Amino acid sequence: MIPTSPFQSLLFAFLSLLLGHSAIAASPPAPSTEKATALIEYRNIPWVQAGSKTLTADIFVPNSGRKNYPVVVIYHGGGWLINDNSIMESTARYLAKHGEFVVANMNYRLLGDNGNTTTLDDIVEDALGGVLWVKEHISQYKGDPQRIAVTGDSAGGHLSAMVVLAAHNLSSQDFTPENLAFKPTYIPTGKTPEGIAENGELEVQAAIPSYGVFDMDARTQNGFESAANGFWKMGGAEPRGVFGSEYSIDTHPELYRAASPIHRIPDARERKLPPFFVHVGSRDTTTPPEAVQAFAEKLKAAGQIVEYREYAGKNHAFLDNGCNEYLGNCFDRDAPGTLNDMIRFIHMHLD
């Protein structure tokens, strides 16, 4: 079958990749000794219980003897329906080893989890809660909670942008058409979402969404909630509205725009965002350069700090592990140059 849409293209890409190859941890578990000369690795750290799903994180700590390090939080891609944080393992290790960052590689709920009842706002709330958990616990892993960059690719790029853009729009009430504010999945003891928002406790110091999805309105109108999006089948879930079967872009467009980074950018005179580094490959047809650049240009027009890069010859998902024959990507060849640019950007704004 020849891909005829961005969704089918990404389906083919991930099929190729796959065929080719609330209890919170109060203190760090015993580290793995794997590659201990370069990194100390903490695996499968539970950070919250979300229904029947225990969300975990892998944390990579440079083993260079410094007292503390800047922090990078990563959210993986996969159309909000497939994959887990292991798909970003190579990126996480590279940033920790070559950038000397503590890297928290996070899991979040997928749309098919909990009996195919997870909604997109739940996933955004997982991303927000993950950063709150990191801020509260990362000092136990030599991370500096005052120096955090958030990143992610594709769907994870969407989530990393939403962490920044929804940080001041929190509520103790559920996300509904009448209440377009988010309740983080993890909230530190004694805190409230409203207090966290008012005090800026979710603020990070830099954001690097990699070939992200920034307009859920447009994405949904192109068939994301239908069987034409093969990710539903890959994730073992029936296609439905991402906010629940009772909602659609036609009946409740405000829900989709509330979860769309491009519709949430404030004027810098009202709220100054952390610096953004927004990038995409020139051959990407899943999150094409014109869509990614539109987000960067809107940030710039609002007076926000943004750096935009288009990488010649690179396709979608080039920061994922290994090689993808369909997309023509190989991590060892295609990722390091971009990761080095990310490292430069993070040090510029976090050191």
FILUMSE-153759 format. One record per residue (C-alpha): residue number from 1; x, y, z; chain. Coordinates in pm, whole numbers. Layout:
N
+-----+--------+--------+--------+-------+
|   n |      x |      y |      z | chain |
+-----+--------+--------+--------+-------+
| NUM |      X |      Y |      Z |     A |
...
+-----+--------+--------+--------+-------+
***
This chain:
351
+-----+--------+--------+--------+-------+
|   n |      x |      y |      z | chain |
+-----+--------+--------+--------+-------+
|   1 |      0 |      0 |      0 |     A |
|   2 |    131 |    344 |    -92 |     A |
|   3 |     82 |    614 |    175 |     A |
|   4 |   -174 |    870 |     59 |     A |
|   5 |   -185 |   1093 |    368 |     A |
|   6 |     47 |   1211 |    644 |     A |
|   7 |   -119 |    960 |    877 |     A |
|   8 |    -49 |    669 |    645 |     A |
|   9 |    306 |    793 |    596 |     A |
|  10 |    365 |    791 |    968 |     A |
|  11 |    195 |    452 |   1000 |     A |
|  12 |    435 |    309 |    744 |     A |
|  13 |    726 |    473 |    919 |     A |
|  14 |    652 |    324 |   1258 |     A |
|  15 |    563 |    -18 |   1115 |     A |
|  16 |    904 |    -18 |    952 |     A |
|  17 |   1065 |     83 |   1279 |     A |
|  18 |    876 |   -175 |   1485 |     A |
|  19 |    948 |   -457 |   1239 |     A |
|  20 |   1312 |   -359 |   1226 |     A |
|  21 |   1428 |   -400 |   1541 |     A |
|  22 |    -20 |    710 |   4286 |     A |
|  23 |    293 |    582 |   4443 |     A |
|  24 |    585 |    819 |   4403 |     A |
|  25 |    946 |    716 |   4453 |     A |
|  26 |   1051 |    897 |   4769 |     A |
|  27 |   1420 |    833 |   4705 |     A |
|  28 |   1620 |    713 |   4405 |     A |
|  29 |   1619 |    336 |   4352 |     A |
|  30 |   1947 |    153 |   4305 |     A |
|  31 |   2102 |    267 |   3975 |     A |
|  32 |   2180 |     39 |   3686 |     A |
|  33 |   2549 |    -26 |   3629 |     A |
|  34 |   2504 |    -24 |   3251 |     A |
|  35 |   2747 |    226 |   3097 |     A |
|  36 |   2818 |    352 |   3448 |     A |
|  37 |   3148 |    506 |   3333 |     A |
|  38 |   2950 |    766 |   3137 |     A |
|  39 |   2605 |    775 |   3296 |     A |
|  40 |   2418 |    658 |   3601 |     A |
|  41 |   2080 |    525 |   3492 |     A |
|  42 |   1763 |    495 |   3699 |     A |
|  43 |   1494 |    284 |   3534 |     A |
|  44 |   1115 |    261 |   3554 |     A |
|  45 |   1069 |    510 |   3835 |     A |
|  46 |    695 |    531 |   3910 |     A |
|  47 |    580 |    889 |   3941 |     A |
|  48 |    199 |    868 |   3940 |     A |
|  49 |    -93 |    626 |   3909 |     A |
|  50 |   -336 |    729 |   3634 |     A |
|  51 |   -634 |    495 |   3649 |     A |
|  52 |   -497 |    147 |   3589 |     A |
|  53 |   -182 |    288 |   3431 |     A |
|  54 |    134 |    343 |   3634 |     A |
|  55 |    339 |    617 |   3470 |     A |
|  56 |    715 |    582 |   3492 |     A |
|  57 |   1031 |    769 |   3400 |     A |
|  58 |   1390 |    678 |   3318 |     A |
|  59 |   1649 |    922 |   3449 |     A |
|  60 |   2003 |    955 |   3315 |     A |
|  61 |   2263 |   1130 |   3531 |     A |
|  62 |   2611 |   1232 |   3407 |     A |
|  63 |   2883 |   1062 |   3606 |     A |
|  64 |   3133 |   1347 |   3595 |     A |
|  65 |   3138 |   1444 |   3962 |     A |
|  66 |   2956 |   1778 |   3945 |     A |
|  67 |   2724 |   1875 |   4229 |     A |
|  68 |   2424 |   1937 |   4003 |     A |
|  69 |   2327 |   1966 |   3638 |     A |
|  70 |   2068 |   2137 |   3419 |     A |
|  71 |   1767 |   1916 |   3347 |     A |
|  72 |   1603 |   1805 |   3022 |     A |
|  73 |   1253 |   1652 |   3029 |     A |
|  74 |   1160 |   1443 |   2722 |     A |
|  75 |    819 |   1333 |   2590 |     A |
|  76 |    813 |   1069 |   2315 |     A |
|  77 |    617 |   1068 |   1990 |     A |
|  78 |    380 |    814 |   1838 |     A |
|  79 |     59 |    996 |   1753 |     A |
|  80 |    -56 |    981 |   2119 |     A |
|  81 |   -142 |    616 |   2045 |     A |
|  82 |    178 |    408 |   2027 |     A |
|  83 |    531 |    385 |   2171 |     A |
|  84 |    671 |    458 |   2512 |     A |
|  85 |    975 |    644 |   2638 |     A |
|  86 |   1213 |    375 |   2513 |     A |
|  87 |   1181 |    515 |   2158 |     A |
|  88 |   1376 |    821 |   2282 |     A |
|  89 |   1648 |    621 |   2459 |     A |
|  90 |   1926 |    719 |   2220 |     A |
|  91 |   1832 |   1088 |   2235 |     A |
|  92 |   1811 |   1080 |   2614 |     A |
|  93 |   2153 |    920 |   2650 |     A |
|  94 |   2312 |   1152 |   2395 |     A |
|  95 |   2186 |   1465 |   2570 |     A |
|  96 |   2294 |   1336 |   2910 |     A |
|  97 |   2638 |   1225 |   2794 |     A |
|  98 |   2732 |   1504 |   2552 |     A |
|  99 |   2540 |   1791 |   2710 |     A |
| 100 |   2598 |   1693 |   3072 |     A |
| 101 |   2231 |   1723 |   3158 |     A |
| 102 |   2019 |   1516 |   3392 |     A |
| 103 |   1761 |   1376 |   3150 |     A |
| 104 |   1415 |   1259 |   3258 |     A |
| 105 |   1265 |   1046 |   2980 |     A |
| 106 |    894 |   1038 |   3065 |     A |
| 107 |    600 |    810 |   2998 |     A |
| 108 |    242 |    935 |   2970 |     A |
| 109 |    -95 |    775 |   2901 |     A |
| 110 |   -185 |    690 |   2543 |     A |
| 111 |   -532 |    743 |   2400 |     A |
| 112 |   -600 |    368 |   2405 |     A |
| 113 |   -509 |    326 |   2772 |     A |
| 114 |   -763 |    259 |   3047 |     A |
| 115 |  -1003 |     89 |   2809 |     A |
| 116 |   -967 |    347 |   2532 |     A |
| 117 |  -1101 |    619 |   2763 |     A |
| 118 |   -791 |    841 |   2782 |     A |
| 119 |   -850 |   1182 |   2628 |     A |
| 120 |   -608 |   1433 |   2484 |     A |
| 121 |   -655 |   1664 |   2783 |     A |
| 122 |   -557 |   1371 |   3008 |     A |
| 123 |   -234 |   1337 |   2812 |     A |
| 124 |   -160 |   1710 |   2837 |     A |
| 125 |   -225 |   1683 |   3211 |     A |
| 126 |     24 |   1394 |   3230 |     A |
| 127 |    287 |   1613 |   3064 |     A |
| 128 |    215 |   1900 |   3304 |     A |
| 129 |    217 |   1664 |   3602 |     A |
| 130 |    542 |   1505 |   3486 |     A |
| 131 |    721 |   1839 |   3495 |     A |
| 132 |    581 |   1909 |   3843 |     A |
| 133 |    709 |   1570 |   3960 |     A |
| 134 |   1050 |   1639 |   3808 |     A |
| 135 |   1069 |   1980 |   3977 |     A |
| 136 |    992 |   1822 |   4315 |     A |
| 137 |   1219 |   1517 |   4287 |     A |
| 138 |   1500 |   1583 |   4040 |     A |
| 139 |   1741 |   1721 |   4303 |     A |
| 140 |   1763 |   1363 |   4434 |     A |
| 141 |   1926 |   1280 |   4100 |     A |
| 142 |   2163 |   1581 |   4096 |     A |
| 143 |   1928 |   1781 |   3875 |     A |
| 144 |   1871 |   2154 |   3930 |     A |
| 145 |   1494 |   2218 |   3944 |     A |
| 146 |   1554 |   2585 |   3862 |     A |
| 147 |   1714 |   2498 |   3526 |     A |
| 148 |   1478 |   2285 |   3317 |     A |
| 149 |   1431 |   2249 |   2942 |     A |
| 150 |   1141 |   2049 |   2802 |     A |
| 151 |   1152 |   1870 |   2468 |     A |
| 152 |    986 |   1594 |   2269 |     A |
| 153 |    930 |   1485 |   1912 |     A |
| 154 |    609 |   1483 |   1704 |     A |
| 155 |    328 |   1417 |   1957 |     A |
| 156 |    592 |   1476 |   2224 |     A |
| 157 |    673 |   1807 |   2056 |     A |
| 158 |    307 |   1898 |   2100 |     A |
| 159 |    326 |   1805 |   2469 |     A |
| 160 |    648 |   1996 |   2533 |     A |
| 161 |    492 |   2307 |   2379 |     A |
| 162 |    174 |   2258 |   2584 |     A |
| 163 |    377 |   2238 |   2905 |     A |
| 164 |    490 |   2594 |   2839 |     A |
| 165 |    168 |   2733 |   2695 |     A |
| 166 |    -76 |   2581 |   2947 |     A |
| 167 |    136 |   2637 |   3258 |     A |
| 168 |    -74 |   2936 |   3366 |     A |
| 169 |   -407 |   2781 |   3273 |     A |
| 170 |   -469 |   2525 |   3549 |     A |
| 171 |   -779 |   2425 |   3743 |     A |
| 172 |   -890 |   2188 |   4018 |     A |
| 173 |  -1194 |   2109 |   3803 |     A |
| 174 |  -1203 |   1867 |   3511 |     A |
| 175 |  -1132 |   1991 |   3159 |     A |
| 176 |  -1467 |   2052 |   2988 |     A |
| 177 |  -1612 |   2287 |   2726 |     A |
| 178 |  -1709 |   2514 |   3017 |     A |
| 179 |  -1365 |   2489 |   3183 |     A |
| 180 |  -1081 |   2496 |   2929 |     A |
| 181 |   -810 |   2462 |   3194 |     A |
| 182 |   -597 |   2163 |   3288 |     A |
| 183 |   -556 |   1968 |   3612 |     A |
| 184 |   -203 |   1818 |   3625 |     A |
| 185 |   -200 |   1445 |   3688 |     A |
| 186 |     60 |   1489 |   3961 |     A |
| 187 |     27 |   1775 |   4211 |     A |
| 188 |    275 |   1813 |   4499 |     A |
| 189 |    129 |   1768 |   4846 |     A |
| 190 |    -27 |   2086 |   4981 |     A |
| 191 |    -46 |   2250 |   4638 |     A |
| 192 |   -343 |   2336 |   4418 |     A |
| 193 |   -347 |   2380 |   4041 |     A |
| 194 |   -465 |   2739 |   4082 |     A |
| 195 |   -182 |   2817 |   4323 |     A |
| 196 |     75 |   2651 |   4096 |     A |
| 197 |    -46 |   2863 |   3805 |     A |
| 198 |    -55 |   3186 |   4004 |     A |
| 199 |    297 |   3134 |   4141 |     A |
| 200 |    448 |   3023 |   3811 |     A |
| 201 |    557 |   2690 |   3957 |     A |
| 202 |    533 |   2510 |   3623 |     A |
| 203 |    762 |   2750 |   3442 |     A |
| 204 |   1062 |   2604 |   3260 |     A |
| 205 |   1363 |   2785 |   3118 |     A |
| 206 |   1365 |   2658 |   2758 |     A |
| 207 |   1147 |   2458 |   2519 |     A |
| 208 |   1257 |   2251 |   2218 |     A |
| 209 |    961 |   2093 |   2039 |     A |
| 210 |   1102 |   1871 |   1764 |     A |
| 211 |    887 |   1852 |   1446 |     A |
| 212 |    582 |   1894 |   1670 |     A |
| 213 |    208 |   1891 |   1607 |     A |
| 214 |     92 |   2243 |   1687 |     A |
| 215 |   -262 |   2264 |   1545 |     A |
| 216 |   -504 |   1993 |   1662 |     A |
| 217 |   -785 |   2171 |   1482 |     A |
| 218 |   -620 |   2119 |   1144 |     A |
| 219 |   -495 |   1770 |   1234 |     A |
| 220 |   -841 |   1653 |   1332 |     A |
| 221 |  -1001 |   1791 |   1017 |     A |
| 222 |   -755 |   1576 |    821 |     A |
| 223 |   -895 |   1252 |    963 |     A |
| 224 |   -706 |   1196 |   1287 |     A |
| 225 |  -1014 |   1060 |   1467 |     A |
| 226 |  -1107 |    811 |   1192 |     A |
| 227 |   -983 |    472 |   1077 |     A |
| 228 |   -781 |    655 |    809 |     A |
| 229 |   -538 |    722 |   1094 |     A |
| 230 |   -368 |    384 |   1121 |     A |
| 231 |   -230 |    463 |   1464 |     A |
| 232 |   -566 |    364 |   1616 |     A |
| 233 |   -523 |     11 |   1482 |     A |
| 234 |   -157 |     -1 |   1582 |     A |
| 235 |   -254 |    110 |   1932 |     A |
| 236 |   -530 |   -152 |   1953 |     A |
| 237 |   -806 |    106 |   1994 |     A |
| 238 |  -1124 |    192 |   1809 |     A |
| 239 |  -1118 |    535 |   1642 |     A |
| 240 |  -1312 |    803 |   1831 |     A |
| 241 |  -1306 |   1166 |   1931 |     A |
| 242 |   -984 |   1245 |   2117 |     A |
| 243 |  -1184 |   1430 |   2384 |     A |
| 244 |  -1444 |   1151 |   2405 |     A |
| 245 |  -1697 |   1008 |   2165 |     A |
| 246 |  -1948 |   1279 |   2248 |     A |
| 247 |  -1723 |   1559 |   2122 |     A |
| 248 |  -1605 |   1651 |   1773 |     A |
| 249 |  -1432 |   1938 |   1600 |     A |
| 250 |  -1770 |   2039 |   1455 |     A |
| 251 |  -1959 |   2047 |   1786 |     A |
| 252 |  -1683 |   2166 |   2022 |     A |
| 253 |  -1398 |   2335 |   1832 |     A |
| 254 |  -1294 |   2516 |   2149 |     A |
| 255 |  -1164 |   2189 |   2298 |     A |
| 256 |   -929 |   2130 |   2006 |     A |
| 257 |   -801 |   2487 |   2005 |     A |
| 258 |   -740 |   2475 |   2382 |     A |
| 259 |   -506 |   2180 |   2317 |     A |
| 260 |   -338 |   2343 |   2015 |     A |
| 261 |    -12 |   2525 |   2092 |     A |
| 262 |    -50 |   2756 |   1792 |     A |
| 263 |   -377 |   2892 |   1937 |     A |
| 264 |   -233 |   2954 |   2285 |     A |
| 265 |     59 |   3189 |   2219 |     A |
| 266 |     38 |   3503 |   2435 |     A |
| 267 |    170 |   3846 |   2347 |     A |
| 268 |    507 |   3887 |   2517 |     A |
| 269 |    384 |   4211 |   2676 |     A |
| 270 |    126 |   4005 |   2865 |     A |
| 271 |    332 |   3692 |   2938 |     A |
| 272 |    692 |   3629 |   2843 |     A |
| 273 |    756 |   3268 |   2746 |     A |
| 274 |   1087 |   3087 |   2781 |     A |
| 275 |   1298 |   3073 |   2463 |     A |
| 276 |   1184 |   2820 |   2200 |     A |
| 277 |   1401 |   2623 |   1958 |     A |
| 278 |   1161 |   2489 |   1692 |     A |
| 279 |   1291 |   2259 |   1419 |     A |
| 280 |   1187 |   2015 |   1147 |     A |
| 281 |   1337 |   1817 |    860 |     A |
| 282 |   1293 |   1948 |    506 |     A |
| 283 |   1153 |   1610 |    388 |     A |
| 284 |    897 |   1578 |    668 |     A |
| 285 |    546 |   1523 |    531 |     A |
| 286 |    391 |   1428 |    867 |     A |
| 287 |    460 |   1760 |   1037 |     A |
| 288 |    569 |   1955 |    727 |     A |
| 289 |    807 |   2249 |    746 |     A |
| 290 |    538 |   2503 |    657 |     A |
| 291 |    326 |   2395 |    956 |     A |
| 292 |    619 |   2398 |   1197 |     A |
| 293 |    745 |   2731 |   1063 |     A |
| 294 |    395 |   2879 |   1105 |     A |
| 295 |    418 |   2806 |   1478 |     A |
| 296 |    763 |   2965 |   1499 |     A |
| 297 |    648 |   3271 |   1306 |     A |
| 298 |    350 |   3315 |   1536 |     A |
| 299 |    581 |   3302 |   1838 |     A |
| 300 |    801 |   3566 |   1675 |     A |
| 301 |    504 |   3786 |   1585 |     A |
| 302 |    395 |   3775 |   1950 |     A |
| 303 |    735 |   3906 |   2058 |     A |
| 304 |    854 |   3574 |   2200 |     A |
| 305 |   1211 |   3445 |   2167 |     A |
| 306 |   1230 |   3169 |   1906 |     A |
| 307 |   1495 |   3004 |   1694 |     A |
| 308 |   1372 |   2810 |   1389 |     A |
| 309 |   1576 |   2554 |   1195 |     A |
| 310 |   1491 |   2339 |    895 |     A |
| 311 |   1732 |   2050 |    848 |     A |
| 312 |   1798 |   1969 |    484 |     A |
| 313 |   1729 |   1613 |    376 |     A |
| 314 |   1586 |   1495 |    708 |     A |
| 315 |   1252 |   1322 |    740 |     A |
| 316 |   1012 |   1277 |   1032 |     A |
| 317 |   1120 |   1097 |   1352 |     A |
| 318 |   1494 |   1129 |   1292 |     A |
| 319 |   1557 |   1160 |   1668 |     A |
| 320 |   1411 |    814 |   1734 |     A |
| 321 |   1628 |    509 |   1804 |     A |
| 322 |   1801 |    310 |   1535 |     A |
| 323 |   1728 |    314 |   1163 |     A |
| 324 |   1393 |    351 |    985 |     A |
| 325 |   1415 |    210 |    634 |     A |
| 326 |   1091 |    366 |    515 |     A |
| 327 |   1180 |    719 |    624 |     A |
| 328 |   1546 |    680 |    539 |     A |
| 329 |   1657 |    784 |    889 |     A |
| 330 |   1941 |    647 |   1102 |     A |
| 331 |   1998 |    794 |   1446 |     A |
| 332 |   2378 |    772 |   1435 |     A |
| 333 |   2390 |    961 |   1104 |     A |
| 334 |   2094 |   1200 |   1129 |     A |
| 335 |   2045 |   1290 |   1494 |     A |
| 336 |   2380 |   1413 |   1635 |     A |
| 337 |   2396 |   1740 |   1442 |     A |
| 338 |   2051 |   1844 |   1561 |     A |
| 339 |   2116 |   1720 |   1915 |     A |
| 340 |   2434 |   1927 |   1924 |     A |
| 341 |   2228 |   2232 |   1823 |     A |
| 342 |   1984 |   2150 |   2103 |     A |
| 343 |   2271 |   2118 |   2352 |     A |
| 344 |   2406 |   2458 |   2245 |     A |
| 345 |   2061 |   2616 |   2282 |     A |
| 346 |   2002 |   2464 |   2626 |     A |
| 347 |   2339 |   2575 |   2759 |     A |
| 348 |   2281 |   2923 |   2616 |     A |
| 349 |   1964 |   2963 |   2818 |     A |
| 350 |   2020 |   2743 |   3126 |     A |
| 351 |   2383 |   2802 |   3221 |     A |
+-----+--------+--------+--------+-------+
***
